[in-house]
Amino acid sequence: MKINNEGLITTEPVSFLEKNGISVHVLRLDKIHPVVSGNKWFKLRFYLEEAALQNKGTILTYGGAYSNHILATAFACANTGFKSIGIIRGEAPKEISHTLQIATKLGMEIFFLSREAYKNRLLPSEIINTHQYYTIPEGGYGQMGAAGAATIPYNKDLFDKICCAVGTGTMLSGLINSKHPDAKVLGFSVLKNNFSIEAEVEKLLINKTEKVALNHDFHFGGYAKHKPELIRFMNQLYEASAIPTDFVYTGKLFFGVNKLIEQNYFAEGCKLLLIHSGGLQGNLSLRKGTLIF
Ligand SMILES: *Cc1c(COP(=O)(O)O)cnc(C)c1O
């Protein structure tokens, strides 16, 4: 089973961020697909292969109502012949999110679980009794997710530092596992004070002596929280470079990298590669007109 559309990925200079002798490029994983984009393709690929090997016809996975992972799973399943089930954290709302609306259109069966049941992975018996399913962990976190993220394609010889946004840390682990030995990877956590993430990333490292570098300063109040300063920056970035970002992950990554460049955090002459991990569909939950793209 092949994840298609890798040919659409480009590496582009981001002159808007180039200051203080730092060179900046972006890897446009967001170009893989307008809705289901970015790192999720890569994190899912080996789970789907294993499910196929085990002859499971249905994929079951977990996530929140705005989860890019849920949507990517729905899409990948629709395109590879799996049925899909999304277990969503929290009681069913009156009106379901854009993300879940699209997932449902793609054929995903959605079940809402109370936070307590979700935490304990207590599935409704109608699922357990009627489906032969393969479970993909929440957010695709796990060895296989990291192995998939390690196949994110870019020229390993060109960059000193790879920067990415971090949710579960699966992508970060994969990027560390596949980097050039002399290169470093720096993750930007989008959750507030989520310091346990270091250990979660370490669990997925092949070389346990690798240090995990994580920045916790650009979460803007927490997961999916934002401030006018962030939105303004995302609009400026788009105006200057035609790079759209999302307010949950990549906007915070670009903002953080820009701040660190201004603070002379990186050594002069450093060649940065920012991973644009997609997620643009998340912007649909912002009020219309907030972003200029
Ligand atoms: C899910 C996601 C991430 C985080 O990936 P993890 O492997 O969970 O750390 C980053 N960026 C975007 C756009 C995402 O959708």
The ligand as an ORCA input file, in Angstrom:
! r2SCAN-3c Opt
* xyz 0 1
  C      -0.786     16.184     14.321
  C      -0.008     17.379     13.865
  C       1.257     17.691     14.406
  C       1.844     16.952     15.564
  O       2.347     15.695     15.251
  P       2.744     14.722     16.444
  O       3.377     13.593     15.733
  O       1.484     14.335     17.150
  O       3.664     15.437     17.362
  C       1.936     18.772     13.881
  N       1.407     19.521     12.896
  C       0.196     19.270     12.361
  C      -0.334     20.165     11.315
  C      -0.552     18.200     12.842
  O      -1.771     17.971     12.323
*
